[in-house]
Amino acid sequence: MSASDSVDAWTALLAHAMQLAKASRAWPSDDAGLRIRESVVPWVQLQAAVIAMARLAEVSSPHRPYARDQADLLVARACEALRQTWVGEPMPDALLAAMAEARQAVSSALYAGLRALRWPGPGSMVVPAWPKTAAASVGTLALMEPGTIVLPDEIVGWWVEREDLDCAGCDRIALDAPVQVYRRFDANGRFEGAATIPLHEELPAGMPMLVPLCVAGEPVGAFTRDPAAWLAMQRAAGIPVD
């Protein structure tokens, strides 16, 4: 989001909030009108969190976890306020949607500033051994195992909130969302095709190639294959190697 986009978003949000505040004066003073008036502030807070999380990549990496935590707390409090306001009554769809959008914005912000290595081709490439520093449990990281055959335009690894990685011949790029790379095989175990899918979309059947190693500094996985044996298995399955 550019600076002008951000200003426009905030302006629109504040204008909408002012319209709601003015309109609330005319709302009935009965129970329903009171519930709606009490919903204005938490609704604005939820929208503010969505806008802030959309700009999180502009915040320096060391400060992003704190900013996410603050947004998470704000969203939790706003959601609880709305639940308390509407207890015993069906909450309007617009407020339910605002709660869901804000929670998703905080969740997606885990990947703000996402970076990746992409093999441009032509032809395939075999992932070499990663430096020992790549295994450090810092930030969030997913990599292809050494010995993996990489096809043109595939993502070899992605990370956030840690130092950039290198791999000979690969381009370092920005990603909008984390992805998984898949290999598809037929009933006989022969290579049938490949796909790269964002993790928030429905994931297909197939063998995932990117190994999640850590999430927010916590180790979640490790490389388990012998690189030479793994490469031989892929060759036997018909994955092309140039």
trRosetta pair geometry for C-beta under 8 A, 3 or more apart (Angstrom, degrees):
i j d omega theta_ij theta_ji phi_ij phi_ji
1 5 4.5 -132 -168 94 83 130
1 6 5.4 104 136 -61 118 84
1 9 7.3 -19 -165 -13 141 143
1 54 5.3 57 -19 138 139 109
1 55 5.6 -74 58 -83 122 82
2 5 4.6 101 52 4 74 103
2 6 7.0 -135 97 -6 41 86
3 6 5.6 -54 -152 34 32 113
3 7 6.5 32 152 -18 66 103
4 7 5.7 -51 -147 36 35 110
4 8 6.3 36 154 -19 66 106
5 8 5.7 -58 -150 38 30 112
5 9 6.2 31 152 -22 66 106
6 9 5.7 -53 -147 34 31 111
6 10 6.4 26 157 -14 65 105
6 51 7.1 114 -143 -178 76 106
6 55 6.0 49 -104 -80 127 137
7 10 5.9 -56 -147 39 30 107
7 11 6.1 32 154 -21 65 109
8 11 5.7 -56 -145 37 29 113
8 12 6.2 28 157 -18 64 107
9 12 5.9 -56 -148 37 28 109
9 13 6.3 29 153 -20 63 108
9 51 5.1 160 134 -124 131 121
9 54 7.9 -119 -165 66 176 146
10 13 5.5 -55 -147 37 32 113
10 14 6.2 27 158 -15 68 106
10 51 6.5 125 -74 173 72 162
11 14 6.1 -57 -145 39 28 105
11 15 6.1 28 155 -20 64 110
12 15 5.7 -55 -145 37 29 112
12 16 6.3 30 156 -19 64 107
13 16 5.9 -58 -151 36 28 110
13 17 6.3 27 152 -19 64 107
13 44 6.9 113 170 -146 101 82
13 47 5.2 170 -134 131 118 131
13 48 6.8 126 167 -75 155 66
13 51 6.6 -77 -42 -36 152 147
14 17 5.5 -52 -145 37 34 113
14 18 6.3 35 155 -19 66 104
15 18 5.8 -54 -149 36 30 110
15 19 6.4 33 151 -20 63 105
16 19 5.6 -53 -150 34 33 113
16 20 6.5 33 152 -18 65 104
16 47 7.9 -112 75 177 135 178
17 20 5.7 -53 -151 36 32 111
17 21 6.3 33 151 -21 65 105
17 40 6.9 111 -151 179 78 100
17 44 4.7 48 -105 -99 127 126
18 21 5.5 -51 -144 35 34 112
18 22 6.3 31 156 -16 66 105
19 22 5.9 -56 -148 39 29 108
19 23 6.0 27 155 -17 65 111
20 23 5.7 -58 -142 41 29 110
20 24 6.2 41 155 -36 64 102
20 40 5.0 165 129 -125 128 113
20 43 7.6 -122 -178 77 175 138
21 24 5.7 -47 -152 19 29 117
21 25 7.9 39 149 -27 54 90
21 40 6.2 116 -78 -180 69 157
22 25 6.3 -43 -174 10 40 111
23 26 6.0 -64 -168 40 50 103
23 27 6.8 64 138 -42 74 95
24 27 5.2 -35 -152 6 47 121
24 33 7.8 130 -160 -177 71 88
24 36 6.8 -169 -118 114 93 98
24 37 4.5 108 -162 -107 126 89
24 40 6.3 -61 -60 -47 145 144
27 33 3.8 157 141 -145 101 103
27 36 5.7 -141 -152 74 160 131
27 37 6.2 -167 63 -53 144 97
28 32 6.5 38 67 69 118 96
28 33 3.9 -161 73 -40 63 135
29 33 5.7 -64 -76 76 14 141
29 34 7.1 49 -169 -55 46 89
30 33 5.4 96 50 14 62 102
30 34 7.1 -118 106 -6 33 94
31 34 5.7 -57 -149 36 31 113
31 35 6.5 34 154 -23 65 104
32 35 5.8 -53 -153 31 32 112
32 36 6.7 28 153 -17 64 105
33 36 5.8 -55 -151 35 34 110
33 37 6.4 33 154 -18 67 105
34 37 5.8 -55 -147 37 32 110
34 38 6.2 25 158 -13 66 110
35 38 6.0 -63 -148 42 27 106
35 39 6.4 30 152 -28 63 110
35 85 5.4 128 -148 163 77 98
35 86 6.1 88 -163 -88 126 69
35 89 6.7 -57 -111 67 166 152
36 39 5.6 -58 -152 29 32 116
36 40 7.5 52 151 -44 61 86
37 40 6.2 -32 -166 -7 38 113
38 41 7.6 -48 -174 25 43 99
38 81 7.8 -142 155 164 96 100
38 85 4.8 -176 105 -124 122 129
39 42 6.2 -68 -158 51 49 101
39 43 5.5 52 150 -30 80 113
39 82 6.0 62 -128 -117 91 87
39 85 5.7 176 -72 114 81 161
39 86 7.6 43 -83 -47 121 105
39 92 8.0 87 167 28 172 118
39 95 6.0 -62 -168 -101 135 139
40 43 5.8 -64 -150 36 25 113
40 44 6.5 23 158 -17 65 106
41 44 5.9 -55 -149 35 31 108
41 45 6.4 33 153 -20 64 106
41 81 7.6 -60 87 133 99 156
42 45 5.2 -51 -146 36 38 117
42 46 6.4 43 155 -23 67 100
42 77 7.7 -142 -120 117 103 71
42 78 3.8 147 -158 -156 90 81
42 79 7.5 171 -180 -48 128 23
42 81 4.3 -173 -71 80 142 126
42 82 5.1 -150 105 -49 149 91
42 85 7.8 -159 22 -5 141 139
43 46 5.8 -52 -154 31 32 112
43 47 6.7 28 151 -14 64 105
43 78 7.6 161 -51 -175 21 120
43 82 7.6 95 -61 -85 71 123
43 95 6.3 -84 -94 -114 106 86
43 98 5.7 18 -141 132 78 171
44 47 5.7 -56 -150 39 35 110
44 48 6.2 39 151 -23 67 105
45 48 5.6 -52 -146 34 31 114
45 49 6.6 34 154 -22 64 102
45 74 5.7 -146 176 172 110 103
45 75 7.7 -178 133 -90 99 42
45 77 7.6 -64 141 85 156 96
45 78 4.2 -164 89 -87 125 135
46 49 5.8 -52 -152 31 32 112
46 50 6.8 35 150 -21 63 102
46 75 6.3 81 -116 -123 73 76
46 78 5.0 -170 -56 126 85 152
46 79 7.6 95 -89 -61 117 73
46 98 4.6 92 109 157 147 105
46 99 6.4 -77 -127 -86 149 44
46 101 7.3 93 159 73 110 94
46 102 4.1 -98 -160 -54 88 147
47 50 5.6 -50 -153 31 37 114
47 51 6.6 33 152 -15 67 104
47 98 6.7 -50 -58 -148 79 114
47 102 7.6 -83 -59 -78 27 109
48 51 5.8 -56 -151 38 33 109
48 52 6.2 32 153 -19 68 109
48 74 7.6 -78 86 151 108 147
49 52 5.7 -55 -143 39 31 111
49 53 6.1 28 160 -17 66 108
49 71 4.7 127 -146 -159 98 95
49 74 5.4 178 -79 94 120 122
49 75 5.0 144 176 -67 176 96
49 78 7.6 -145 -11 16 134 147
49 102 4.9 61 80 -149 125 106
49 105 6.3 140 126 85 87 134
49 106 6.7 -23 164 -59 120 99
50 53 6.2 -59 -147 38 25 106
50 54 6.5 30 153 -24 61 107
50 101 5.7 1 -96 135 134 105
50 102 5.5 -93 -56 -99 90 66
50 105 4.5 -164 -120 -56 63 165
51 54 5.7 -55 -153 30 31 115
51 55 6.9 12 155 -4 63 109
52 55 6.1 -73 -157 44 33 100
52 56 7.0 62 145 -63 65 83
52 67 7.3 -148 158 176 114 108
52 71 5.8 -165 92 -97 127 124
53 56 5.3 -11 -153 -29 44 119
53 68 7.5 73 -114 -112 96 72
53 71 5.7 126 -65 -179 100 166
53 105 4.1 130 68 157 147 101
53 106 5.9 -118 -94 -82 150 45
53 108 7.1 100 152 72 126 90
53 109 4.2 -97 -158 -68 103 132
53 112 7.4 -134 -173 -66 67 130
54 105 6.9 -53 -47 -149 76 115
55 58 5.1 -32 175 22 83 120
55 59 7.5 91 127 -25 78 90
56 59 5.5 -46 -164 21 52 115
56 64 5.8 84 175 -136 105 99
56 67 6.1 167 -128 107 98 135
56 68 7.0 49 -135 -70 147 85
56 109 4.8 79 11 -151 161 109
56 112 3.8 -71 97 -116 110 167
56 113 7.5 -98 115 -20 83 93
57 112 4.4 -147 -65 -179 70 89
57 113 4.4 158 -133 -60 83 70
59 63 5.2 -110 166 88 110 107
59 64 5.3 142 94 -82 117 73
59 67 5.5 5 147 -11 177 160
59 112 7.6 31 44 131 97 144
60 63 5.2 67 68 18 83 107
60 64 7.6 -137 94 -33 39 84
61 64 5.8 -39 -151 -1 36 117
61 113 6.4 -145 -92 112 88 169
61 161 5.1 159 -167 -120 104 63
63 66 5.6 -57 -165 42 60 113
63 67 6.0 60 141 -24 82 107
64 67 5.5 -59 -145 39 35 111
64 68 6.1 36 158 -21 70 105
64 109 7.7 -165 -175 160 104 99
64 112 6.0 -166 -146 73 136 124
64 113 7.1 -108 -74 9 157 132
64 161 6.3 -123 58 -90 133 116
65 68 5.7 -55 -147 36 31 111
65 69 6.3 33 155 -21 66 105
65 161 7.3 76 -45 -132 97 153
65 216 7.3 114 -110 -148 115 101
66 69 5.6 -54 -148 35 31 113
66 70 6.4 31 154 -18 65 105
67 70 5.8 -54 -149 36 31 111
67 71 6.4 29 153 -16 64 106
68 71 5.7 -58 -148 40 32 109
68 72 6.1 35 153 -24 67 107
68 106 6.4 119 -161 -159 82 82
68 109 5.3 178 -109 110 104 124
68 110 7.1 81 -135 -81 155 56
69 72 5.5 -52 -145 35 30 114
69 73 6.4 31 154 -18 63 104
70 73 5.8 -53 -149 35 31 111
70 74 6.4 33 152 -20 64 106
71 74 5.5 -52 -146 36 34 114
71 75 6.2 33 155 -18 67 106
71 105 7.7 -97 160 110 136 103
71 106 5.3 -176 116 -105 111 102
71 109 7.1 41 71 38 151 166
72 75 5.9 -55 -147 37 28 109
72 76 6.3 30 154 -21 63 108
72 106 5.0 122 -87 -165 74 145
73 76 5.7 -54 -145 36 30 112
73 77 6.3 26 157 -16 65 107
74 77 6.0 -60 -150 38 27 107
74 78 6.2 24 155 -17 65 110
75 78 5.8 -57 -144 39 30 109
75 79 6.1 30 158 -19 66 108
75 99 7.9 122 -173 -148 93 62
75 102 4.6 177 -127 142 116 119
75 103 6.1 152 161 -79 141 59
75 106 5.7 -112 5 -33 156 142
76 79 5.9 -56 -146 37 27 110
76 80 6.3 25 155 -18 63 108
77 80 5.7 -56 -147 38 30 110
77 81 6.3 34 153 -23 64 105
78 81 5.6 -52 -149 33 32 113
78 82 6.5 29 153 -16 64 104
78 99 7.7 -167 110 -106 98 80
78 102 7.2 -33 75 116 135 171
79 82 5.8 -56 -151 37 32 109
79 83 6.3 33 151 -20 66 105
79 99 5.0 96 -112 -137 99 112
79 102 7.6 -160 -58 77 104 131
79 103 7.5 42 -67 -59 145 108
80 83 5.5 -51 -145 36 34 112
80 84 6.3 33 155 -18 66 105
81 84 5.8 -56 -149 38 29 109
81 85 6.3 31 153 -22 64 108
82 85 5.5 -53 -145 35 32 113
82 86 6.2 1 165 6 67 112
82 91 6.6 64 159 -133 105 136
82 95 5.7 178 -157 174 139 126
82 99 6.6 -130 62 -71 153 123
83 86 6.5 -74 -141 52 24 89
83 87 6.5 55 154 -66 63 83
83 91 7.7 -53 -102 -66 49 140
84 87 5.8 -18 -149 -25 32 115
86 89 5.1 -105 -167 71 72 92
86 90 7.4 -49 176 114 119 16
86 91 4.2 81 136 -86 168 86
86 95 7.5 152 -34 95 151 153
91 95 5.2 -102 169 80 107 122
91 96 5.4 126 103 -56 116 93
92 95 4.9 87 67 8 87 102
92 96 7.1 -156 97 -5 45 87
93 96 5.5 -57 -147 39 37 112
93 97 6.1 38 155 -21 70 106
94 97 5.8 -54 -148 36 29 112
94 98 6.5 32 152 -21 63 105
95 98 5.5 -48 -146 34 35 113
95 99 6.5 39 153 -20 64 101
96 99 5.8 -53 -152 33 32 112
96 100 6.5 28 152 -15 65 107
97 100 5.8 -57 -148 39 33 109
97 101 6.1 33 155 -21 67 108
98 101 5.8 -53 -143 37 30 111
98 102 6.3 28 159 -18 64 107
99 102 6.1 -59 -149 36 27 108
99 103 6.4 23 157 -15 64 108
100 103 5.9 -57 -147 38 30 108
100 104 6.2 27 156 -17 65 109
101 104 5.8 -59 -148 39 29 109
101 105 6.3 34 153 -26 65 105
102 105 5.5 -50 -147 30 32 115
102 106 6.7 30 156 -16 64 101
103 106 6.0 -55 -153 35 32 108
103 107 6.4 31 150 -17 65 109
104 107 5.5 -56 -146 40 34 113
104 108 6.0 31 157 -17 69 108
105 108 5.9 -55 -142 40 27 107
105 109 6.3 37 154 -33 61 106
106 109 5.6 -50 -151 23 30 119
107 110 6.5 -31 178 -7 42 110
108 111 6.4 -61 180 37 57 100
108 177 7.5 -51 -150 -113 103 96
108 200 7.6 2 -102 -74 103 144
109 112 5.0 0 -162 -33 65 114
110 140 6.7 77 158 -37 98 159
110 160 7.4 124 145 81 60 149
110 215 7.8 6 176 -168 135 93
110 216 6.8 -70 -149 -63 109 106
111 114 4.5 7 173 -62 92 120
111 140 7.1 -85 -96 78 70 149
111 160 5.5 -172 -142 -34 50 159
111 175 7.8 -61 167 95 120 103
111 177 6.5 79 103 -136 155 46
111 178 5.4 -128 -112 -31 147 97
112 160 6.9 114 66 -162 44 138
113 160 5.5 121 85 -144 86 97
113 161 7.1 100 78 -52 127 64
113 174 8.0 -83 -163 -136 38 102
114 158 6.0 11 -177 179 101 117
114 159 7.6 158 -151 81 62 28
114 160 5.0 -49 -97 -73 58 114
114 174 6.7 103 84 -166 68 65
114 175 4.4 -66 115 67 118 93
114 176 7.3 -25 56 73 128 3
114 177 7.2 111 33 -107 165 9
114 178 6.4 -140 -135 -65 147 70
115 158 6.7 168 90 -153 42 70
115 159 5.9 -23 65 64 90 76
115 160 6.8 145 16 -85 76 59
115 164 6.1 -70 128 -112 158 88
115 172 6.4 1 -179 -176 110 94
115 173 7.2 157 -158 84 63 37
115 174 6.1 -47 -104 -104 60 53
115 175 7.0 154 -118 11 9 89
116 155 5.1 -43 -179 -143 133 111
116 156 7.8 139 174 47 84 64
116 157 6.7 179 -150 94 67 45
116 158 4.0 -26 -97 -99 92 88
116 159 7.6 152 -87 16 48 61
116 172 7.4 161 84 -154 40 52
116 173 5.4 -26 66 67 89 84
116 174 7.5 106 19 -147 86 9
116 175 4.8 61 -14 -33 126 121
116 179 7.9 24 -107 28 153 109
117 155 7.0 112 75 -162 53 63
117 156 4.4 -48 98 57 107 107
117 157 5.1 26 34 49 109 83
117 158 7.6 -151 18 -73 64 50
117 165 6.2 -73 -40 90 128 102
117 166 7.5 133 -101 -142 132 21
117 167 5.0 81 180 24 154 118
117 170 4.2 33 -178 146 101 143
117 171 7.2 149 -156 74 54 41
117 172 6.0 -30 -97 -97 66 62
117 173 7.7 137 -107 20 17 79
118 153 6.6 -8 -179 -156 111 41
118 154 7.0 172 -149 90 70 28
118 155 5.6 -41 -96 -98 75 57
118 156 6.9 179 -100 2 19 86
118 170 6.1 149 67 -166 32 90
118 171 5.0 -24 62 61 92 94
118 172 8.0 163 18 -92 78 15
118 173 5.3 8 0 10 122 128
119 124 8.0 37 139 -154 148 44
119 125 5.0 -151 -144 31 141 133
119 150 4.5 111 4 133 158 132
119 151 7.5 140 83 83 128 24
119 152 6.6 -117 112 -123 93 33
119 153 7.2 -66 81 -13 68 12
119 154 5.6 2 43 58 104 78
119 156 5.6 93 -33 -48 96 111
119 167 7.9 -60 -76 105 86 127
119 169 6.8 29 -134 115 80 102
119 170 5.4 -54 -83 -104 57 88
120 152 6.7 1 153 -153 30 81
120 153 6.7 38 -132 -78 40 55
120 169 7.6 -134 34 160 88 81
120 170 7.5 151 -8 -135 79 42
120 171 5.6 66 -44 -12 112 116
121 124 7.8 -13 -112 -68 80 29
121 151 7.8 -1 -80 163 105 50
121 152 3.0 10 -61 -116 128 109
121 153 6.5 -21 -15 -28 113 68
122 152 6.3 -13 -135 -92 38 132
122 242 7.8 -2 122 36 76 178
123 152 7.0 98 48 -59 16 103
123 240 7.9 -117 -155 129 72 113
123 242 3.3 -45 -169 19 128 164
124 149 5.3 5 173 -177 136 95
124 150 6.1 153 -164 76 76 50
124 151 5.5 -36 -105 -99 92 49
124 152 7.3 -93 -82 -36 50 68
124 239 7.7 125 -125 151 163 90
124 240 5.6 163 -19 103 137 82
124 241 5.4 -94 78 -120 135 41
124 242 5.1 146 37 8 76 91
125 149 7.6 146 75 -158 35 52
125 150 4.6 -22 64 59 87 107
125 169 6.2 -169 -115 90 150 142
125 170 8.0 -164 93 -66 165 89
125 242 8.0 -24 -61 50 46 99
126 147 6.5 -16 -173 -140 103 28
126 148 7.1 155 -153 76 58 37
126 149 5.9 -31 -97 -97 70 59
126 150 7.3 177 -90 11 18 84
126 231 6.2 22 -140 -116 128 124
126 241 6.9 23 -57 -137 104 113
127 130 7.9 -13 166 -50 106 87
127 143 7.9 136 -163 165 146 94
127 144 4.8 -163 -64 103 158 113
127 145 6.7 132 80 96 144 36
127 146 5.3 -135 110 -119 97 37
127 147 6.4 -36 63 28 90 26
127 148 4.5 24 11 49 125 87
127 150 6.1 97 -52 -31 86 114
127 156 6.3 154 -102 -153 109 109
127 167 7.2 -42 -137 -150 76 137
128 146 6.2 -22 147 -131 22 98
128 167 7.1 167 37 -149 97 89
128 168 6.9 41 5 23 138 110
129 146 4.8 15 -92 -107 49 148
129 227 7.2 -79 -76 -56 80 159
130 134 4.0 -71 158 50 123 155
130 135 7.1 130 101 -43 122 82
130 143 6.2 25 -72 164 152 161
130 146 6.5 -133 -9 -57 77 102
130 165 7.6 -23 -147 -157 107 131
131 134 5.3 116 65 -15 70 98
132 135 6.1 -52 -169 26 49 110
132 136 8.0 68 139 -39 65 87
133 136 5.6 -23 -167 -8 53 118
133 163 7.7 -20 146 61 129 128
134 141 7.4 171 -177 -180 75 151
134 143 6.6 41 167 -48 128 161
134 165 6.0 60 -108 -116 106 127
134 213 7.9 52 147 81 81 175
135 213 6.8 -123 -134 -171 55 140
135 222 7.9 40 -144 -129 109 84
136 162 7.8 165 86 -149 104 135
137 213 7.7 -142 -101 139 66 89
137 214 4.5 160 -139 -108 70 147
137 217 5.7 76 145 -174 87 51
137 218 6.5 3 -175 -145 123 9
137 219 4.6 -74 -99 -56 128 84
138 141 7.7 54 72 -25 62 127
138 161 7.4 -141 153 119 77 81
138 162 4.4 119 113 -109 103 117
138 163 7.9 27 103 10 142 78
138 214 7.0 83 37 90 27 155
138 217 6.0 2 -128 -110 31 75
139 159 5.9 69 112 -179 133 95
139 160 5.6 -165 -179 91 117 50
139 161 3.5 172 -117 87 105 81
139 162 3.4 -127 16 -32 139 99
139 214 7.0 95 81 98 48 115
139 216 7.4 -33 -162 -112 28 24
139 217 6.5 48 -29 -63 18 66
140 159 6.4 164 89 -152 58 55
140 160 5.0 4 53 50 103 92
140 161 6.5 64 11 41 79 104
140 162 7.7 -167 36 -6 40 113
140 214 6.4 -140 -122 102 36 72
140 215 5.1 28 -118 -128 95 48
140 216 6.0 10 -65 -43 96 46
141 157 7.2 2 -171 -178 83 109
141 158 7.6 -178 -143 94 45 47
141 159 4.5 4 -104 -108 77 98
141 162 6.5 -26 -62 34 113 150
141 212 7.6 129 91 -157 51 52
141 213 4.7 -32 94 57 102 109
141 214 5.2 33 35 45 96 87
142 157 6.2 -175 98 -149 55 68
142 158 5.7 8 55 52 94 80
142 159 7.5 -172 26 -72 55 62
142 178 7.0 90 19 -159 138 118
142 210 4.4 51 152 162 115 112
142 211 6.3 176 -157 80 74 35
142 212 4.7 -35 -97 -94 99 53
142 213 6.5 171 -99 5 38 79
143 156 7.1 5 -151 144 71 70
143 157 3.8 -2 -109 -108 71 121
143 165 7.8 -86 -95 134 120 175
143 210 6.7 162 85 -150 6 75
143 211 6.1 -27 67 54 61 88
143 213 6.3 11 17 -22 97 127
144 148 4.1 -111 169 57 114 154
144 150 6.5 154 59 -77 174 105
144 156 5.3 -81 15 -161 120 62
144 157 6.3 -115 7 -60 72 82
144 181 7.3 -21 -81 51 111 137
144 209 5.3 -7 -114 153 99 96
144 210 5.9 -58 -68 -97 64 57
144 211 7.2 116 -119 6 20 87
145 148 5.2 114 63 -36 70 110
145 209 8.0 -125 16 -173 82 66
145 211 5.9 64 -53 -13 87 134
145 223 4.8 132 -124 -132 100 105
145 224 7.8 -68 -109 37 145 55
145 225 5.5 73 152 45 158 112
145 227 7.2 -161 145 -97 94 76
145 230 6.5 -70 107 161 129 172
146 223 6.9 35 18 -153 86 155
146 227 4.2 -43 116 -98 98 126
146 230 7.9 115 96 58 59 139
147 225 6.6 -121 65 112 138 116
147 226 7.5 68 -34 122 166 43
147 227 3.2 178 -46 -158 120 69
147 228 6.5 -113 -112 -44 130 22
147 229 7.8 16 -172 56 160 48
147 230 4.1 99 117 75 137 113
147 231 4.3 -113 -165 -44 92 91
147 234 7.9 160 149 6 85 129
148 209 5.9 114 -158 -164 141 105
148 230 6.9 -40 -69 138 57 127
148 231 7.9 -117 -60 -85 15 72
148 234 7.4 120 -142 -54 45 158
149 231 7.0 111 -48 -133 91 74
149 234 4.9 179 2 142 120 150
149 235 7.8 132 -49 -62 141 65
149 239 4.8 145 70 129 148 128
149 240 7.5 162 168 76 141 43
149 241 5.6 -96 -122 -86 128 90
150 154 5.1 -154 -167 71 86 125
150 156 5.6 -17 -110 -92 150 93
151 154 5.1 85 62 -22 71 129
151 194 5.5 171 30 24 151 167
151 239 7.9 -110 -60 -168 105 99
151 240 7.6 77 -104 59 96 98
153 196 8.0 -119 122 -5 89 148
154 181 5.4 65 -162 -125 111 143
154 194 7.1 -53 -87 154 127 144
154 196 6.2 -179 -128 -68 72 127
154 209 7.8 -4 176 82 135 154
155 158 6.0 -5 175 -43 130 103
155 175 7.5 34 -112 -83 141 139
155 179 5.6 113 27 69 152 125
155 181 6.0 -165 55 -50 84 119
155 196 6.3 114 9 -138 101 133
155 210 7.0 -6 101 -73 103 133
156 167 5.5 -90 108 49 157 165
156 170 5.6 -72 16 -114 142 149
157 165 6.2 -27 92 74 137 149
157 167 7.3 127 20 -27 116 138
157 210 6.9 148 -108 -133 51 103
158 175 5.8 -25 -131 13 134 151
158 178 5.8 176 93 -126 147 78
158 179 7.0 108 -14 35 149 80
158 210 7.5 5 18 -151 92 147
159 162 5.3 -71 166 54 127 109
159 164 7.7 166 68 -120 127 40
159 165 6.4 103 5 -5 142 114
161 216 7.8 27 66 -117 149 51
164 172 6.2 28 -166 -145 126 147
166 170 7.5 160 -171 60 50 107
166 172 7.5 -53 -102 -62 62 119
167 170 4.2 34 76 12 97 135
175 178 6.9 88 119 -85 141 34
175 179 6.9 -121 -158 -9 143 104
176 198 7.9 -36 86 -110 94 132
177 198 4.5 37 98 -146 129 118
177 199 6.7 -146 154 34 102 81
177 200 6.0 -73 -172 7 144 114
178 198 7.1 107 80 -153 45 67
178 199 4.8 0 92 2 96 127
179 196 5.3 21 169 178 137 91
179 197 6.3 151 -157 78 85 32
179 198 5.4 -58 -97 -95 76 43
179 199 6.5 -154 -108 -30 21 77
179 210 7.5 108 98 2 68 156
180 196 7.5 177 86 -150 37 54
180 197 5.7 -19 59 63 84 86
180 199 5.9 92 -19 -84 99 81
180 203 6.5 16 55 -129 140 119
180 208 5.1 -46 -175 -134 119 108
180 209 7.5 141 -180 41 70 69
180 210 5.6 -137 -131 40 61 115
181 194 6.9 -5 -177 -174 89 106
181 195 7.5 169 -154 88 49 44
181 196 5.1 -18 -103 -101 73 80
181 208 7.1 106 69 -158 52 59
181 209 4.2 -42 87 47 103 119
181 210 5.5 102 23 -24 91 98
182 194 6.5 161 85 -157 59 57
182 195 4.8 -6 55 58 108 88
182 196 7.5 -173 17 -79 74 33
182 197 6.7 17 -7 6 117 110
182 203 7.8 145 -60 -173 136 88
182 204 5.9 -151 53 70 174 105
182 206 3.6 75 180 100 118 140
182 207 6.4 133 -157 63 68 43
182 208 6.0 -40 -96 -93 71 49
182 209 6.9 -162 -88 -7 20 93
183 191 6.6 -60 -173 -129 108 90
183 193 7.9 163 -158 90 48 38
183 194 5.8 -25 -103 -102 55 80
183 206 5.7 169 72 -180 37 107
183 207 4.6 -21 57 58 95 102
183 209 6.4 92 -21 -56 97 108
183 239 6.9 -39 -136 -90 134 127
184 191 7.6 91 79 -163 55 53
184 192 4.4 -71 110 71 95 104
184 193 4.7 -2 50 60 119 79
184 194 6.9 -157 11 -77 85 29
184 195 7.0 52 -29 -3 113 103
184 204 7.5 -37 -81 127 113 128
184 205 7.3 78 -119 98 93 79
184 206 4.6 -63 -81 -106 67 114
184 207 7.9 -176 -75 16 27 77
185 188 8.0 -125 165 73 95 49
185 189 5.3 -4 172 -147 135 35
185 190 6.2 145 -157 65 82 29
185 191 6.1 -47 -103 -95 75 33
185 192 5.7 153 -121 0 17 101
185 206 7.6 132 5 -133 72 72
185 207 7.1 37 -10 -9 111 114
185 237 6.4 -60 -113 -166 121 125
186 189 7.2 -55 68 14 64 17
186 190 5.0 -7 36 55 107 87
186 192 5.0 123 -44 -65 80 123
189 237 5.9 -98 149 -120 83 96
190 237 6.1 167 -130 -171 35 66
190 238 5.0 30 -160 13 83 140
191 234 7.9 54 -68 -166 128 69
191 237 4.9 100 -41 135 89 93
191 238 4.1 -145 25 82 104 93
191 239 4.7 148 -81 -69 155 65
191 240 8.0 -144 93 -17 158 66
195 204 5.9 35 70 35 154 144
195 206 6.8 150 37 12 108 168
197 201 5.5 -118 180 72 98 117
197 202 8.0 -75 -176 84 139 44
197 203 5.8 148 102 -119 146 64
197 204 6.4 161 -40 3 154 95
198 201 4.9 84 70 0 88 106
199 203 7.4 0 -138 -72 50 114
208 211 8.0 130 121 -76 104 49
211 221 5.3 -151 171 126 92 137
211 222 7.6 -41 159 105 135 10
211 223 6.3 138 73 -84 169 63
212 215 6.6 6 178 -50 120 99
212 220 5.2 -28 124 90 108 122
212 221 4.9 103 83 13 68 134
213 219 6.9 -48 164 -140 63 71
213 220 6.9 117 142 53 14 77
213 221 5.4 -93 -100 70 36 87
213 222 6.9 77 -129 -90 81 40
214 217 6.3 -11 165 -150 123 9
214 218 6.0 162 -159 77 83 35
214 219 5.1 -47 -97 -98 91 42
214 220 5.9 144 -113 10 30 85
214 221 7.9 -133 -50 36 42 71
215 218 5.6 -26 66 59 71 91
215 220 5.2 33 1 -22 101 139
219 222 7.5 19 -177 -58 115 91
225 229 6.7 -138 -180 78 89 98
225 230 4.0 72 150 -67 135 128
226 229 4.1 56 77 21 110 111
226 230 6.2 174 78 -16 52 89
227 230 5.7 -61 -142 39 26 113
227 231 6.2 27 160 -20 64 106
228 231 5.8 -53 -148 34 29 111
228 232 6.5 29 153 -19 63 106
229 232 5.7 -53 -149 35 33 113
229 233 6.5 37 152 -23 65 103
230 233 5.7 -51 -151 31 32 113
230 234 6.7 29 153 -16 63 104
231 234 5.9 -57 -153 36 33 110
231 235 6.4 35 151 -19 66 106
231 241 8.0 63 -170 -90 98 149
232 235 5.6 -53 -148 36 33 113
232 236 6.3 35 154 -21 65 106
233 236 5.7 -55 -150 35 30 112
233 237 6.5 25 153 -17 63 108
234 237 5.7 -58 -149 38 33 109
234 239 4.4 -43 174 41 93 133
234 241 7.7 102 111 -53 109 114
235 238 7.9 65 174 -55 31 16
235 239 6.8 -80 -82 55 30 82
235 241 6.1 -34 -99 -5 93 133
